[in-house]
Amino acid sequence: MRVTIIGYGKMGKMVEEVCQNQGHEVLHTIDIDNLPSQAGFSGEWVKKTDALIDFSVAAAVVTHVENAARAGIPIVIGTTGWSKDLEKVGQIVETESGACVYSSNFSMGVQALFYLTRQAGKLISGFQDFHPFIEESHHSQKVDAPSGTALTLGNILKESYDSEIPISSLRAGFFPGNHVVGFDSPFDTLRLEHRARSREGFAQGALYAAQWIQGKTGLYRFEDILFGEEQ
């Protein structure tokens, strides 16, 4: 598979490394200094690219999806902080017959946490003594707080709870990403926890999604790809 990477920071470089280790070709990289405008993608790489993998900036996601759809290239979005534009992205993909997979976190372990959180919320919400909460910690350079993963977990719990889910965020040190979903009662505490050891797991998941989306059209959550839409 021939891949173009949008966003050549720490995650973009990790995606490049994983691609090379798995025998895929990185045709082109696009960094924040030369992000394509609404005029669209240009260059020989456009015709040869099988998939775009985007770990760039939230403000550019809509433009990237539009450019990808018009160019007929599937796109995988690992960028976070753009959820307010999800409806617009869906309209673009539908109108232009595009292909897109998105997630706030492409770690297979985090996807399992999403699934387990949904099941736990359905079960434990029936017990009034248990109050849900979310804790997350990331390295000091991460800009957004709460993390996109924490917000996704909160939205999953809201499927079972009417009240807002409290989220606690920590930005310090060098954490790749830690997330806890907890349920606390006067008598005990239940915790579901995911700890990332490196960024490689995120890159592995994004590449899996890029391979899965080949030959397809539509907008897909990564969670639905792994576990199905009926959960």
Secondary structure, 3 states (H helix, E strand, C coil): CEEEEECCCHHHHHHHHHHHHCCCEEEEEECHHHCCCCCCCCCCHHHHCCEEEECCCHHHHHHHHHHHHHHCCCEEECCCCCHHHHHHHHHHHHHCCCEEEECCCCCHHHHHHHHHHHHHHHHHCCCCCCEEEEEEEECCCCCCCCCHHHHHHHHHHHCCCCCCCCEEEEECCCCCCEEEEEEECCCCEEEEEEECCCCHHHHHHHHHHHHHCCCCCEEEEHHHHHHCCCC
